[in-house]
Every structure is written in structure tokens, then in C-alpha cells.
Amino acid sequence: MNYFSDTSISWRAKGILCYFLSDKNRKLKPKDIEEISKEGRDAVYSAINELLDNGYIQRVEIREKGRFIAVEYKVNDLKIPYTEIKEMDKINQSVSQHSVIPENKEYSEIERYFKELIKYDQMVLVYKEKDIELLDEIVLNIMDMYYSEYTTVNRDRKPQAIIRPVLSKLDPGKVTYILEQYKSVTTEIKNVKGYLQTVIYNSVFEEKSKYENWKKIIYGD
């Protein structure tokens, strides 16, 4: 099916996908997409989530000497045949006429809840840009876990009824632990989503993820 007629993704997501397809080798960081779309961080991540869930784009983990640097996104070649890319001029023109769509209020409210829970606004003031990109990736995965019927953790499929109460226990200390755990990995992570969601879930039960760790970063104690 041509993605342009795919009703499972919004016009905003299609617009972002069009930009990817204008150069089949293009890789973008979330911040790049945000600057291009001019629609704000929440809208961009909602669209990215749609494209990821439907297999149109995939995450590319960037590492330097084994250490995490950033996450980029690129078109999934298996989902989008190259023949579709040749139609870009006509598609881009059509998308530009339908790019304004209403926000998903429920999604935005849930995302706002989790950002307040983990003190997102404070964290972005403390961390470096590459860590903020990873923080955004964590938020994206939290939202994916919240809405998914099942989430695989340590190869065990856990239902939404178990996942949601666990996510409600997240705090800045646990997210700090998630960031540090992810960055400490020196080998390639083949399934970024699976690994990150497992760490998110396990962080709630990890003794080292106490809120005090976050306070040390803020106050230098």
C-alpha cells in the first residue's frame, strides 16, 4: 500500500516522511525534524512514534568507540520501495495542503503527565544535547509502552495492566539511572527499543535508581 493513502498515520507523520523520502539516504535526529517541521517537540515525537509503530522509519544508534552518541532515524527500505520516492514532487505538494491537523489531546495529556513525573523541564536544563536526545527517546518509549497492549521485558510479554502502574512510579532518579545504564553499554545494541524498554521497566525496581542520584546531579552533593 502506498503510504500516502495509509489511514493509520496522520498527515503530520506523512509530511515528515515526505521529507525523509526526498533523499533516501537521509538520516535525521529528533532536533533536526523539530526544526524542519516548526510544530514543536510534542507534535514531532507523536509523529515519529506513528512512523516507528507502522514501520516506515527505523532508529539508528550512533556510537563512537562503543559509547552512545545519539539516535537518528532513517527510512525503512523494506517498507518504502524506491519506486515510491520518484513520486515525491506530487506527494510533497499534496501534503503541504493538508499539513494542519488537530492534536491528539489524550496523547498530549499523558505525555505531559509523564514529563511532569520525571521533571523533564528540569532535566533538559542540566543535561547536554546528546543526553537530551536520549531523554526524548526515553519519553517516546515510555509512551509506546503506555499505549501498547503488551511490552516485552526480559523476553517476557507483560500486559498493559502491569506496565502502566510500573510506569507511574518513574521519577527523575530512575530516568537518570536509565540514561547512565544506556550510555554505559560499549557494544552495539541491535534492538534499541527492546533494550531501552526493558531498562525503563527494571529501573523502577533497581535500588541504584533512587531519587537521591538525581539530587546529586542538581546540587552536586
VENBEL-V97564 format. One record per run of one state. SS is the DSSP state (a for helix, b for strand, c for the rest). FROM is the first residue (numbers start at 1). TO is the last residue. If there is no record, write none. Layout:
BEGIN
ss | from | to
SS | FROM | TO
SS | FROM | TO
END
This chain:
BEGIN
ss | from | to
c | 1 | 2
a | 3 | 5
c | 6 | 10
a | 11 | 21
c | 22 | 26
b | 27 | 28
c | 29 | 29
a | 30 | 37
c | 38 | 40
a | 41 | 53
c | 54 | 56
b | 57 | 64
c | 65 | 66
b | 67 | 75
c | 76 | 81
a | 82 | 85
c | 86 | 87
a | 88 | 96
c | 97 | 104
a | 105 | 117
c | 118 | 119
a | 120 | 126
c | 127 | 128
a | 129 | 147
c | 148 | 149
b | 150 | 153
c | 154 | 155
b | 156 | 159
a | 160 | 167
c | 168 | 171
a | 172 | 184
c | 185 | 191
a | 192 | 203
c | 204 | 206
a | 207 | 209
c | 210 | 210
a | 211 | 219
c | 220 | 221
END
